[in-house]
Amino acid sequence: MATGRLLVTLCTYNERENIAALIPEIWTFAPTADILVIDDNSPDGTGQVADDWAARDSRMHVLHRPGKLGLGTATLAGFRFALQHDYDLLINLDADFSHHPRFIPALLVASDKADVTIGSRYVVGGGVVGWGLRRHFMSRAINWYARALLRLKTRDNSGAYRCYRVAKLRELDFGGFVSRGYAIQEEILYRCRRIGCRFAETPIVFEDRRHGASKINLGESIAAGWIILRLAIAGCFS
């Protein structure tokens, strides 16, 4: 199993009910990990819940942002925090229990031989619970599209449940990222491929969120498709 200082990042907007239960669950499976909550000024008080945890446990950190600035910029803010504080590994997962912390140990094991390890729905042993036909189609389509245009060999390119080797993240040009929303997942893999990262996938079962409503919609999918196309075109000239 990969060792070293581990940071777990949670990008949040209105996830108060979920993170109150998720934080102790993460420490059940990764007791030495630090947790960073990156909160976009959630109206439901998610940031305050995280602050309350931080006040009583030194493993908890909170980054408050002034508003809803997008998943892409929140994810990169987590990367920057990991670099600034000299962590060895960074695991990102959704804050709504769709990515269960019980898969963290498997991610760490797979990270022994990879720079980017993906918790994958689309390898043997992986799967999805609670989706309708439309959501399945959207996910499969965007993954096929990303593999074809960005020349990715990984099966699950749109999921956020990943473990990164922080030393390799240091090689990325953060100023060059164009994604502000959900296309950040594909863009990270594209840029990691270009700097020579080694990839691995380990199976996870994706479960529908416990509380609140999904923030993914058709508009987000169309925007992601456009950004992936832009990256593919730009890659032809660089």
GUBALO-674658 format. One record per residue: residue number from 1; residue in one letter; x, y, z of N, C-alpha, C in turn. Coordinates in steps of 0.02 Angstrom, whole numbers, plus 50000, padded with zeros to 5 digits. Layout:
# GUBALO-674658
NODE    i  aa   n_px   n_py   n_pz  ca_px  ca_py  ca_pz   c_px   c_py   c_pz
NODE  NUM   a      X      Y      Z      X      Y      Z      X      Y      Z
...
# end
This chain:
# GUBALO-674658
NODE    i  aa   n_px   n_py   n_pz  ca_px  ca_py  ca_pz   c_px   c_py   c_pz
NODE    1   m  50042  49940  50000  50000  50000  50000  50043  50062  50000
NODE    2   a  50024  50112  49959  50061  50174  49956  50060  50207  50025
NODE    3   t  50117  50235  50043  50123  50268  50108  50143  50341  50098
NODE    4   g  50140  50379  50152  50157  50450  50149  50099  50491  50175
NODE    5   r  50108  50555  50176  50056  50600  50201  49999  50603  50150
NODE    6   l  49938  50590  50175  49879  50586  50132  49831  50642  50148
NODE    7   l  49808  50676  50095  49756  50727  50100  49695  50702  50062
NODE    8   v  49637  50706  50094  49573  50690  50062  49536  50756  50051
NODE    9   t  49517  50770  49989  49484  50834  49974  49410  50822  49957
NODE   10   l  49368  50868  49982  49297  50867  49971  49276  50936  49946
NODE   11   c  49252  50940  49884  49226  51003  49857  49152  51007  49871
NODE   12   t  49130  51058  49907  49061  51057  49932  49022  51119  49913
NODE   13   y  48958  51107  49902  48907  51160  49896  48841  51130  49918
NODE   14   n  48817  51152  49976  48755  51127  50005  48758  51051  50017
NODE   15   e  48807  51031  50058  48815  50960  50075  48817  50950  50151
NODE   16   r  48782  50994  50187  48785  50993  50260  48768  50924  50289
NODE   17   e  48713  50895  50268  48691  50831  50297  48739  50775  50279
NODE   18   n  48766  50778  50219  48811  50725  50197  48878  50726  50233
NODE   19   i  48910  50786  50236  48978  50785  50263  48979  50773  50338
NODE   20   a  48925  50789  50373  48924  50776  50445  48934  50701  50459
NODE   21   a  48909  50659  50414  48918  50586  50421  48980  50562  50384
NODE   22   l  48998  50596  50329  49053  50572  50287  49121  50581  50320
NODE   23   i  49132  50635  50355  49198  50648  50384  49221  50592  50431
NODE   24   p  49181  50571  50480  49204  50516  50523  49211  50450  50484
NODE   25   e  49171  50442  50432  49177  50380  50391  49243  50379  50354
NODE   26   i  49266  50436  50329  49331  50438  50296  49386  50417  50345
NODE   27   w  49383  50442  50406  49435  50424  50455  49430  50352  50478
NODE   28   t  49373  50320  50469  49367  50249  50483  49413  50209  50437
NODE   29   f  49417  50229  50374  49455  50192  50325  49524  50223  50311
NODE   30   a  49536  50284  50333  49601  50317  50325  49614  50360  50386
NODE   31   p  49629  50329  50443  49631  50365  50506  49686  50417  50511
NODE   32   t  49739  50411  50471  49794  50460  50475  49787  50516  50423
NODE   33   a  49735  50513  50382  49727  50563  50329  49706  50630  50357
NODE   34   d  49729  50683  50325  49701  50749  50336  49643  50757  50286
NODE   35   i  49594  50797  50304  49537  50811  50260  49534  50886  50247
NODE   36   l  49525  50904  50184  49516  50974  50165  49447  50982  50134
NODE   37   v  49404  51023  50164  49340  51041  50135  49348  51107  50099
NODE   38   i  49331  51108  50035  49334  51168  49994  49262  51189  49982
NODE   39   d  49239  51238  50019  49167  51255  50018  49155  51321  49983
NODE   40   d  49107  51321  49938  49090  51380  49898  49034  51421  49930
NODE   41   n  49044  51438  49995  48996  51480  50031  48926  51450  50029
NODE   42   s  48921  51387  50047  48857  51351  50044  48804  51385  50088
NODE   43   p  48746  51401  50060  48693  51432  50101  48667  51389  50158
NODE   44   d  48676  51323  50152  48649  51278  50203  48696  51270  50263
NODE   45   g  48753  51304  50263  48798  51300  50321  48848  51244  50319
NODE   46   t  48861  51216  50260  48911  51162  50255  48979  51185  50282
NODE   47   g  48998  51246  50265  49062  51271  50288  49068  51274  50364
NODE   48   q  49013  51291  50397  49013  51295  50470  49021  51226  50501
NODE   49   v  48988  51176  50471  48997  51107  50495  49070  51087  50492
NODE   50   a  49103  51104  50435  49174  51088  50427  49216  51127  50478
NODE   51   d  49199  51190  50490  49236  51230  50539  49230  51200  50609
NODE   52   d  49170  51175  50626  49160  51144  50692  49205  51083  50700
NODE   53   w  49212  51043  50646  49258  50986  50649  49329  51010  50657
NODE   54   a  49349  51061  50619  49418  51085  50621  49436  51112  50690
NODE   55   a  49387  51140  50725  49400  51168  50791  49419  51114  50842
NODE   56   r  49399  51052  50829  49412  50999  50878  49457  50943  50851
NODE   57   d  49478  50948  50789  49521  50895  50761  49571  50926  50712
NODE   58   s  49635  50919  50727  49687  50951  50687  49694  50920  50618
NODE   59   r  49662  50863  50606  49665  50831  50540  49618  50865  50490
NODE   60   m  49575  50909  50513  49526  50941  50470  49548  51012  50452
NODE   61   h  49541  51028  50388  49557  51095  50362  49498  51118  50319
NODE   62   v  49488  51183  50316  49432  51211  50279  49456  51269  50237
NODE   63   l  49437  51269  50174  49450  51325  50129  49383  51355  50109
NODE   64   h  49370  51416  50132  49308  51451  50116  49318  51494  50054
NODE   65   r  49274  51486  50006  49276  51527  49946  49215  51573  49945
NODE   66   p  49218  51630  49910  49166  51681  49918  49099  51664  49885
NODE   67   g  49097  51614  49841  49035  51597  49807  49044  51534  49767
NODE   68   k  48993  51519  49727  48994  51458  49687  49038  51469  49625
NODE   69   l  49101  51451  49632  49151  51466  49580  49164  51406  49534
NODE   70   g  49132  51350  49546  49137  51293  49501  49181  51237  49527
NODE   71   l  49162  51176  49507  49198  51117  49530  49270  51117  49505
NODE   72   g  49281  51143  49445  49349  51142  49417  49397  51182  49459
NODE   73   t  49379  51243  49475  49425  51285  49514  49431  51259  49586
NODE   74   a  49378  51228  49613  49382  51199  49680  49431  51140  49681
NODE   75   t  49428  51098  49630  49473  51041  49626  49545  51064  49623
NODE   76   l  49559  51114  49582  49627  51139  49576  49650  51174  49641
NODE   77   a  49604  51204  49677  49621  51233  49742  49644  51179  49790
NODE   78   g  49613  51121  49787  49635  51065  49828  49705  51042  49809
NODE   79   f  49718  51039  49743  49785  51021  49720  49837  51070  49747
NODE   80   r  49822  51134  49742  49870  51185  49765  49884  51178  49841
NODE   81   f  49832  51164  49879  49840  51155  49951  49886  51096  49965
NODE   82   a  49877  51041  49928  49919  50982  49937  49992  50998  49921
NODE   83   l  50003  51036  49869  50071  51056  49850  50103  51102  49902
NODE   84   q  50064  51150  49926  50090  51199  49974  50107  51168  50041
NODE   85   h  50073  51113  50057  50083  51082  50123  50119  51015  50119
NODE   86   d  50148  51001  50062  50194  50943  50054  50162  50876  50070
NODE   87   y  50102  50865  50046  50073  50798  50050  50103  50753  49996
NODE   88   d  50100  50689  50008  50125  50641  49959  50070  50616  49912
NODE   89   l  50011  50606  49939  49954  50581  49900  49893  50623  49914
NODE   90   l  49851  50630  49863  49788  50666  49870  49732  50621  49843
NODE   91   i  49682  50609  49884  49622  50574  49861  49564  50624  49860
NODE   92   n  49531  50629  49803  49471  50670  49797  49410  50624  49791
NODE   93   l  49357  50641  49826  49295  50604  49818  49236  50652  49826
NODE   94   d  49180  50633  49797  49119  50674  49804  49097  50673  49876
NODE   95   a  49065  50728  49896  49048  50738  49967  48978  50713  49984
NODE   96   d  48946  50674  49940  48876  50655  49950  48866  50581  49961
NODE   97   f  48920  50544  49976  48919  50471  49987  48909  50431  49923
NODE   98   s  48909  50463  49864  48908  50423  49803  48975  50387  49794
NODE   99   h  49027  50415  49823  49093  50383  49826  49104  50361  49898
NODE  100   h  49093  50298  49913  49098  50276  49982  49171  50270  50004
NODE  101   p  49188  50295  50064  49257  50292  50087  49285  50221  50095
NODE  102   r  49243  50169  50094  49269  50101  50101  49316  50082  50044
NODE  103   f  49314  50119  49990  49358  50103  49933  49427  50138  49939
NODE  104   i  49437  50179  49989  49501  50215  49996  49560  50166  50002
NODE  105   p  49557  50115  50044  49614  50069  50048  49634  50038  49981
NODE  106   a  49585  50020  49940  49600  49991  49875  49634  50042  49829
NODE  107   l  49612  50105  49833  49645  50158  49794  49718  50165  49814
NODE  108   l  49731  50162  49879  49799  50170  49903  49843  50111  49882
NODE  109   v  49816  50051  49883  49854  49993  49861  49872  50000  49787
NODE  110   a  49824  50018  49745  49835  50025  49674  49883  50082  49658
NODE  111   s  49888  50131  49703  49932  50188  49692  50005  50171  49700
NODE  112   d  50021  50112  49723  50092  50092  49728  50126  50096  49660
NODE  113   k  50089  50081  49607  50119  50077  49540  50088  50127  49491
NODE  114   a  50059  50180  49517  50026  50229  49473  50033  50299  49502
NODE  115   d  50030  50348  49458  50030  50418  49478  49959  50444  49485
NODE  116   v  49913  50415  49447  49842  50431  49451  49803  50366  49454
NODE  117   t  49768  50355  49508  49727  50295  49516  49654  50315  49518
NODE  118   i  49614  50285  49475  49544  50303  49467  49500  50250  49501
NODE  119   g  49455  50273  49544  49402  50230  49568  49350  50222  49513
NODE  120   s  49350  50165  49481  49316  50157  49417  49251  50118  49421
NODE  121   r  49199  50146  49390  49135  50112  49383  49136  50062  49326
NODE  122   y  49184  50069  49281  49181  50035  49216  49236  49985  49205
NODE  123   v  49264  49957  49260  49308  49900  49255  49274  49842  49292
NODE  124   v  49301  49782  49283  49271  49722  49314  49267  49732  49390
NODE  125   g  49208  49722  49417  49197  49731  49489  49166  49798  49506
NODE  126   g  49169  49845  49459  49139  49911  49470  49066  49913  49448
NODE  127   g  49031  49966  49466  48962  49972  49446  48929  50034  49472
NODE  128   v  48865  50040  49459  48824  50098  49478  48759  50073  49508
NODE  129   v  48737  50105  49561  48673  50089  49592  48629  50152  49592
NODE  130   g  48568  50145  49570  48520  50199  49578  48512  50247  49519
NODE  131   w  48542  50231  49462  48536  50274  49403  48480  50251  49357
NODE  132   g  48450  50300  49322  48403  50284  49268  48440  50278  49202
NODE  133   l  48403  50260  49150  48433  50248  49084  48467  50311  49057
NODE  134   r  48437  50369  49067  48465  50431  49040  48533  50446  49071
NODE  135   r  48539  50437  49137  48603  50452  49171  48657  50402  49147
NODE  136   h  48638  50339  49140  48685  50289  49114  48710  50310  49044
NODE  137   f  48663  50330  49001  48682  50348  48933  48729  50408  48932
NODE  138   m  48713  50460  48971  48754  50520  48974  48825  50504  48996
NODE  139   s  48831  50462  49048  48897  50445  49074  48937  50404  49024
NODE  140   r  48906  50354  48995  48942  50312  48946  48963  50353  48885
NODE  141   a  48919  50398  48863  48934  50437  48804  48992  50484  48816
NODE  142   i  48994  50518  48873  49048  50566  48885  49114  50530  48895
NODE  143   n  49111  50469  48923  49173  50431  48932  49200  50406  48865
NODE  144   w  49156  50383  48822  49179  50362  48755  49208  50422  48717
NODE  145   y  49174  50477  48721  49194  50539  48687  49263  50561  48711
NODE  146   a  49274  50561  48776  49338  50582  48804  49394  50535  48784
NODE  147   r  49381  50470  48785  49433  50422  48764  49452  50433  48692
NODE  148   a  49403  50445  48650  49416  50452  48578  49454  50517  48563
NODE  149   l  49432  50573  48592  49461  50637  48574  49526  50652  48610
NODE  150   l  49530  50631  48673  49589  50648  48714  49640  50591  48717
NODE  151   r  49626  50537  48682  49671  50479  48678  49686  50451  48748
NODE  152   l  49633  50443  48786  49639  50414  48853  49625  50339  48850
NODE  153   k  49664  50300  48885  49654  50228  48886  49612  50205  48946
NODE  154   t  49603  50248  48995  49564  50231  49054  49490  50228  49037
NODE  155   r  49454  50187  49074  49383  50175  49059  49337  50227  49090
NODE  156   d  49353  50248  49151  49310  50295  49187  49346  50362  49191
NODE  157   n  49329  50407  49146  49363  50472  49141  49323  50530  49169
NODE  158   s  49261  50518  49187  49219  50573  49211  49207  50571  49286
NODE  159   g  49230  50518  49319  49220  50513  49391  49273  50551  49430
NODE  160   a  49255  50575  49489  49300  50616  49529  49338  50576  49582
NODE  161   y  49322  50512  49591  49352  50473  49645  49421  50448  49622
NODE  162   r  49473  50484  49643  49540  50470  49618  49593  50482  49672
NODE  163   c  49649  50449  49662  49708  50461  49703  49765  50486  49659
NODE  164   y  49794  50542  49677  49847  50573  49638  49912  50572  49677
NODE  165   r  49968  50560  49642  50034  50569  49672  50050  50643  49666
NODE  166   v  50059  50676  49723  50065  50749  49724  50127  50772  49687
NODE  167   a  50181  50734  49689  50242  50754  49654  50229  50763  49580
NODE  168   k  50185  50723  49550  50169  50730  49479  50124  50790  49467
NODE  169   l  50079  50805  49514  50037  50864  49507  50079  50928  49503
NODE  170   r  50137  50926  49534  50182  50985  49533  50205  51001  49462
NODE  171   e  50203  50953  49417  50225  50963  49349  50171  50995  49304
NODE  172   l  50110  50999  49330  50055  51027  49290  50058  51103  49288
NODE  173   d  50036  51131  49233  50029  51204  49226  49957  51222  49245
NODE  174   f  49946  51242  49307  49879  51256  49330  49848  51316  49294
NODE  175   g  49890  51362  49271  49865  51419  49235  49837  51401  49167
NODE  176   g  49853  51342  49142  49831  51322  49076  49763  51287  49075
NODE  177   f  49735  51271  49133  49671  51236  49135  49615  51282  49111
NODE  178   v  49568  51254  49074  49513  51293  49048  49446  51274  49079
NODE  179   s  49441  51216  49109  49377  51192  49137  49361  51227  49202
NODE  180   r  49298  51246  49209  49274  51274  49272  49222  51228  49304
NODE  181   g  49193  51184  49264  49141  51139  49289  49163  51067  49288
NODE  182   y  49117  51023  49269  49128  50951  49274  49179  50924  49225
NODE  183   a  49194  50961  49171  49245  50938  49123  49314  50937  49154
NODE  184   i  49322  50964  49215  49387  50961  49247  49412  50890  49254
NODE  185   q  49366  50841  49261  49388  50772  49271  49425  50746  49209
NODE  186   e  49397  50758  49151  49430  50737  49089  49493  50778  49075
NODE  187   e  49490  50842  49090  49548  50885  49076  49608  50865  49119
NODE  188   i  49596  50848  49182  49651  50826  49225  49685  50765  49195
NODE  189   l  49646  50716  49174  49675  50655  49146  49713  50671  49082
NODE  190   y  49685  50713  49040  49719  50733  48978  49787  50764  48993
NODE  191   r  49788  50811  49040  49850  50846  49056  49899  50800  49092
NODE  192   c  49874  50754  49133  49918  50705  49165  49948  50657  49114
NODE  193   r  49909  50638  49064  49936  50596  49010  49993  50631  48975
NODE  194   r  49986  50695  48964  50036  50733  48926  50102  50742  48965
NODE  195   i  50100  50736  49030  50163  50741  49069  50189  50672  49088
NODE  196   g  50159  50619  49059  50187  50552  49068  50165  50515  49130
NODE  197   c  50108  50532  49158  50084  50496  49217  50067  50424  49202
NODE  198   r  50077  50381  49251  50055  50311  49247  49985  50308  49277
NODE  199   f  49940  50271  49244  49871  50267  49265  49853  50196  49288
NODE  200   a  49806  50193  49335  49777  50129  49357  49704  50140  49373
NODE  201   e  49664  50088  49369  49594  50090  49388  49579  50033  49436
NODE  202   t  49541  50049  49487  49519  49998  49535  49444  50005  49543
NODE  203   p  49408  49949  49548  49335  49953  49546  49304  49986  49607
NODE  204   i  49252  50026  49594  49209  50052  49647  49137  50042  49625
NODE  205   v  49092  50045  49674  49021  50045  49659  48995  50115  49676
NODE  206   f  48971  50149  49625  48944  50217  49633  48872  50212  49656
NODE  207   e  48856  50246  49711  48789  50244  49739  48759  50314  49734
NODE  208   d  48694  50318  49723  48661  50384  49718  48668  50420  49784
NODE  209   r  48672  50487  49780  48683  50528  49840  48632  50514  49894
NODE  210   r  48652  50523  49957  48607  50511  50013  48559  50568  50025
NODE  211   h  48584  50630  50020  48543  50689  50033  48554  50740  49978
NODE  212   g  48502  50780  49965  48509  50833  49916  48498  50809  49845
NODE  213   a  48506  50856  49798  48494  50842  49728  48559  50844  49689
NODE  214   s  48563  50801  49638  48623  50800  49595  48631  50867  49559
NODE  215   k  48694  50888  49551  48708  50951  49517  48726  50940  49443
NODE  216   i  48724  50878  49421  48739  50862  49351  48675  50866  49310
NODE  217   n  48679  50899  49252  48621  50904  49208  48644  50903  49136
NODE  218   l  48596  50906  49090  48613  50903  49019  48658  50961  48998
NODE  219   g  48644  51021  49026  48685  51078  49009  48758  51069  49028
NODE  220   e  48770  51040  49087  48838  51027  49109  48872  50977  49062
NODE  221   s  48835  50927  49038  48863  50877  48993  48882  50908  48926
NODE  222   i  48839  50952  48901  48854  50985  48837  48915  51030  48845
NODE  223   a  48919  51067  48900  48977  51110  48912  49041  51069  48917
NODE  224   a  49037  51011  48950  49096  50968  48955  49117  50942  48887
NODE  225   g  49068  50924  48845  49084  50901  48778  49120  50953  48737
NODE  226   w  49100  51016  48744  49132  51070  48707  49204  51081  48730
NODE  227   i  49215  51078  48796  49282  51088  48822  49328  51031  48800
NODE  228   i  49302  50969  48801  49343  50913  48778  49363  50921  48706
NODE  229   l  49317  50945  48665  49333  50958  48594  49387  51012  48589
NODE  230   r  49381  51066  48627  49431  51119  48627  49500  51091  48645
NODE  231   l  49503  51049  48697  49567  51020  48717  49596  50976  48663
NODE  232   a  49553  50937  48629  49577  50893  48576  49606  50934  48518
NODE  233   i  49571  50988  48500  49596  51031  48445  49662  51064  48465
NODE  234   a  49665  51090  48525  49726  51122  48548  49784  51073  48550
NODE  235   g  49769  51011  48569  49821  50960  48572  49852  50944  48505
NODE  236   c  49815  50955  48452  49841  50943  48385  49894  50993  48365
NODE  237   f  49897  51049  48400  49943  51103  48382  49995  51116  48436
NODE  238   s  50003  51067  48480  50053  51077  48534  50091  51012  48546
# end
